[in-house]
Structure formats: structure tokens, C-alpha cells
């Protein structure tokens, strides 16, 4: 039981670090694309306002929610391995 608690704790910390890093990287890449789009479209309005609006739209997007797969997929894989090891 102690080994399971240690796995959950260490795995949770590791997956959280991966999630935060992936989220920051994805947000940075989206902001870069928005800045490039602002320059390519002839610079309509203020750049910072354009980027902030685009990032607000990104916050509600499906892509942002897909990043939560960082938690779901490894937990499912470990669960299947534990099940197959113990009950097959």
C-alpha cells in the first residue's frame, strides 16, 4: 500500500510538472502565432489587445482541454497494467 501511495505522489508531481510545462509552451506558441497573424493581416488595432483577445479565445478551446490528457492517459495505462498483472 505504501508503494502505491509513493507511486501516486511521485507520479502526480511529475505529471503536474509536465502539464504546467506543456501548458506554458502551448500558450507561448499560440501567442507567437497571434503576433505573426497580427503582422500579416496589416496590423489592425493594438497588437497587445489582439493577442489578449486571441488568448482568451484559446483558454476556452478544445486544444487547451486536450492537454489534460497528460493526466488521463498515463493513469489509464498504469491502471490497465495493474489490472492485467493482478487479475489475469
N, C-alpha and C positions, 0 to 999 in steps of 0.2 A: 504494500500500500504506500509505503514511503517512496518507493521508486516511481510510482505513478504520480504522486504529488510533485516530486522533483522534475519529472518529465513535463508536467503541465506548467509548472512555474518557469522553468528554463525555456521551454517551447513558446510559452506566452510572451516572455520578454523578447526572445529572438524574433518571433512573428510580428510583434509590435514595432521593433526596430525596422524590419523590412517594410512594413506597412507605411510607417512615417517617411522613410526614405523614398519609397515608390510614390507616395502622395506628393511629396515636395518636388520630386523630379517631374512628375506628370504636370503639376501646376506650373512649374517653371517653363516646361516645353510649350504648354498652352499659351502662356503669357508671351513667349517668344513668337509664336505663330500669330498672335493677335497684333503684336507690334509690326511684324512684317506685313500683315494684311492691311494695317492702317497706312503704311507707307505705300503699298502697291495700289490702294484704292484712291490715291490722290489726297490723302490727309484730310478727311472730313472731320471737323471739330477738334477737340482736345484729345491728344493721344492717351493721357492717363485715364480720362473718363471712358474712352473707348475700351481700353484694356480692362478697367474695373468692371464695366458692364459685361464684357465677354467672360470674365472670370466668375461673375455672379451666375451667368447662364451655365457655365461649366460646373459650378457647385451642385446644380440640380440635375446634371446629366447622368446618363446610364454609365458612361465610361468611369466616372468617379465611383459609382456603386460597384462596378466590376472589380475594382481594386480590393474590395473586401474579400474577394476570392483568395487572397493571401492567407486569410484565416480558415476559410471553409475547406479548401482543397486539402491542405496538409492534415487537418483534423479528420476528414473523411478517410484519407489514405491510412492514417495510423489506426483509426477505428476498424477498418477492414482487415488490416494486418493482425490486430489483436484478436478480432473475431475468428479469422481463419486459423490462427495459431492455437487458440484455445478450444474451439468448437468443431474443428474438422479433423 
